[in-house]
Amino acid sequence: MGRISAATALCAVFALSLASGIAASAKPAHAASSPAITCAAAKRRSSINRLRAIDSCFTDAIRRDLQDPDPACIAKADQASQRQFQRLEESGGCQPMTGDEPAAERVMDRCEASLIQLLPGTCIEAGSPCSNTVPCCGGLCRVSTLGEVGVCQ
């Protein structure tokens, strides 16, 4: 098994703990006195909700034996997150005031990709076409010509 970075491991542990509700219910004692902290916590919850929705898209793709998740499913998760961030920022008190949703989205994308690589639940046998959602059992996807579908080795 390959090594994962400390950041990826921390992301996985944090996301899994939030997804299971362990950390999601914890609030700092001073949260009520600071609108910025309240907003940040709400943005983190929104990001975790996006991660859950994206994970459902990938899980559905794997369950239905598809190469990739449904783009409409991913778009729906992205749009819901963007709307939630916009509502939070419009209500005031957020620091920085606006514009951090794309950065949070990128962090959740990296986290989701790391979790899928770490915990795929299945793999593709050698000689089969490679997939973006399921790794090759041998760990290697060989592509002979750029733009062509690779073959698991």
C-alpha positions as CSV (number, residue, x, y, z in Angstrom):
1,M,0.0,0.0,0.0
2,G,1.3,3.5,-0.9
3,R,2.0,6.2,1.7
4,I,-0.3,9.1,2.1
5,S,0.7,12.5,3.2
6,A,0.1,13.8,6.7
7,A,-2.3,16.5,5.3
8,T,-4.3,13.8,3.4
9,A,-4.5,11.7,6.5
10,L,-5.6,14.6,8.6
11,C,-8.2,15.6,6.0
12,A,-9.5,12.0,6.0
13,V,-9.7,11.8,9.8
14,F,-11.3,15.2,10.1
15,A,-13.8,14.6,7.3
16,L,-14.8,11.1,8.6
17,S,-15.2,12.5,12.2
18,L,-17.4,15.3,10.9
19,A,-19.4,13.0,8.6
20,S,-20.1,10.7,11.6
21,G,-21.2,13.6,13.7
22,I,-18.3,13.4,16.2
23,A,-17.0,16.9,15.6
24,A,-20.0,18.4,13.9
25,S,-21.8,19.0,17.2
26,A,-18.9,20.6,19.0
27,K,-19.0,24.4,19.3
28,P,-16.4,26.6,20.8
29,A,-17.5,28.2,24.1
30,H,-17.1,31.7,22.7
31,A,-18.9,31.0,19.3
32,A,-22.0,32.9,20.4
33,S,-20.0,36.1,21.1
34,S,-18.3,36.1,17.7
35,P,-20.3,36.3,14.4
36,A,-17.0,35.5,12.5
37,I,-16.6,32.3,14.4
38,T,-20.3,31.4,13.9
39,C,-20.0,32.1,10.2
40,A,-16.8,30.1,9.8
41,A,-18.4,27.1,11.6
42,A,-21.4,27.3,9.3
43,K,-19.1,27.4,6.3
44,R,-17.3,24.3,7.5
45,R,-20.6,22.5,8.0
46,S,-21.6,23.6,4.4
47,S,-18.3,22.2,3.1
48,I,-18.8,18.9,4.9
49,N,-22.3,18.7,3.5
50,R,-20.9,19.3,0.0
51,L,-18.4,16.5,0.7
52,R,-21.2,14.2,1.7
53,A,-23.2,15.0,-1.5
54,I,-20.1,14.5,-3.7
55,D,-19.4,11.2,-2.0
56,S,-23.0,10.1,-2.7
57,C,-22.4,10.9,-6.4
58,F,-19.2,8.8,-6.5
59,T,-20.8,6.0,-4.5
60,D,-23.8,5.9,-6.9
61,A,-21.4,5.8,-9.9
62,I,-19.5,2.8,-8.4
63,R,-22.8,1.0,-7.5
64,R,-24.1,1.5,-11.0
65,D,-20.7,0.4,-12.5
66,L,-20.1,3.7,-14.2
67,Q,-16.7,5.2,-15.1
68,D,-17.5,8.6,-13.7
69,P,-20.1,10.2,-11.4
70,D,-23.1,11.9,-13.0
71,P,-22.0,15.5,-13.8
72,A,-25.5,16.7,-12.9
73,C,-25.1,15.2,-9.4
74,I,-21.7,16.9,-8.9
75,A,-23.2,20.2,-10.2
76,K,-26.1,20.0,-7.8
77,A,-23.7,19.5,-4.9
78,D,-21.5,22.4,-6.0
79,Q,-24.5,24.8,-6.5
80,A,-26.0,24.0,-3.1
81,S,-22.6,24.8,-1.5
82,Q,-22.3,28.0,-3.4
83,R,-25.8,29.1,-2.5
84,Q,-25.2,28.3,1.2
85,F,-21.9,30.3,1.2
86,Q,-23.6,33.2,-0.5
87,R,-26.4,33.2,2.1
88,L,-23.9,33.1,5.0
89,E,-21.8,35.9,3.5
90,E,-24.9,38.1,2.8
91,S,-26.0,37.7,6.4
92,G,-22.8,39.4,7.6
93,G,-20.2,38.8,10.2
94,C,-18.0,36.5,8.0
95,Q,-14.2,37.1,8.0
96,P,-13.0,37.3,5.3
97,M,-16.2,38.8,4.2
98,T,-16.6,37.0,0.9
99,G,-14.9,34.9,-1.7
100,D,-13.6,31.8,0.2
101,E,-16.1,29.3,-1.2
102,P,-13.9,28.3,-4.2
103,A,-10.9,27.6,-1.9
104,A,-13.1,25.5,0.5
105,E,-14.4,23.7,-2.6
106,R,-10.9,22.8,-3.7
107,V,-10.0,21.5,-0.2
108,M,-13.1,19.3,-0.2
109,D,-12.3,18.0,-3.7
110,R,-8.8,17.0,-2.6
111,C,-10.2,15.4,0.5
112,E,-12.8,13.5,-1.5
113,A,-10.1,12.3,-4.0
114,S,-7.8,11.2,-1.1
115,L,-10.7,9.3,0.6
116,I,-11.6,7.5,-2.6
117,Q,-8.0,6.5,-3.1
118,L,-7.6,5.4,0.5
119,L,-11.0,3.6,0.7
120,P,-12.1,2.5,-2.7
121,G,-14.0,-0.6,-1.6
122,T,-13.2,-2.3,-5.0
123,C,-10.6,-2.4,-7.7
124,I,-10.4,-3.2,-11.5
125,E,-8.6,-6.3,-12.6
126,A,-5.6,-6.3,-14.9
127,G,-6.5,-6.0,-18.6
128,S,-9.6,-4.0,-18.0
129,P,-10.1,-0.3,-18.9
130,C,-9.1,2.1,-16.2
131,S,-11.7,4.2,-14.3
132,N,-11.6,7.6,-12.6
133,T,-13.7,6.2,-9.7
134,V,-12.2,2.8,-9.1
135,P,-8.4,2.1,-8.9
136,C,-6.6,-0.7,-10.7
137,C,-6.0,-3.7,-8.3
138,G,-2.3,-3.7,-9.4
139,G,-2.2,0.1,-8.7
140,L,-1.1,1.0,-12.3
141,C,-3.2,2.4,-15.2
142,R,-1.1,2.3,-18.3
143,V,-2.0,4.8,-21.1
144,S,-0.1,4.3,-24.4
145,T,-1.4,7.3,-26.2
146,L,-2.4,10.6,-24.6
147,G,-6.2,10.9,-24.7
148,E,-6.9,7.2,-24.9
149,V,-8.5,5.1,-22.1
150,G,-5.8,3.3,-20.1
151,V,-5.6,-0.4,-19.3
152,C,-5.1,-1.6,-15.7
153,Q,-1.8,-3.5,-15.2
